C-alpha cells in the first residue's frame, strides 16, 4: 500500500523556493565575486563595527557623567535672618 503524497501548502512552496535560492546564491557568491570585493567588504564591515563602538562608547561616557553629576552634593539655600 503506497501513501499518497501530501499536498503542499503555499508556505511549503515558499520555504522550498527560499532554500533553493539561498543555496544558489551561496554557490554563486564564491565563484562570481572577485577576491578584492571580499577584501573591501570585510574592511567595510570592520569600519561599521568601529563606528558602532564609537557610538556606544560616547553613550556610555554620557551615562557615566550623568551618574557623577547626580551623586555630587547639591547646593542648599539657607535662610538668613
Secondary structure, DSSP 4 states (H G I P E B T S, - for coil): -PPPPPPPPHHHHHHHHHHHHHHHHHHHHHHHS-HHHHHHHHHHHHHHHHHHHHHHHHHHHHHHHHHHHHHSPPP------
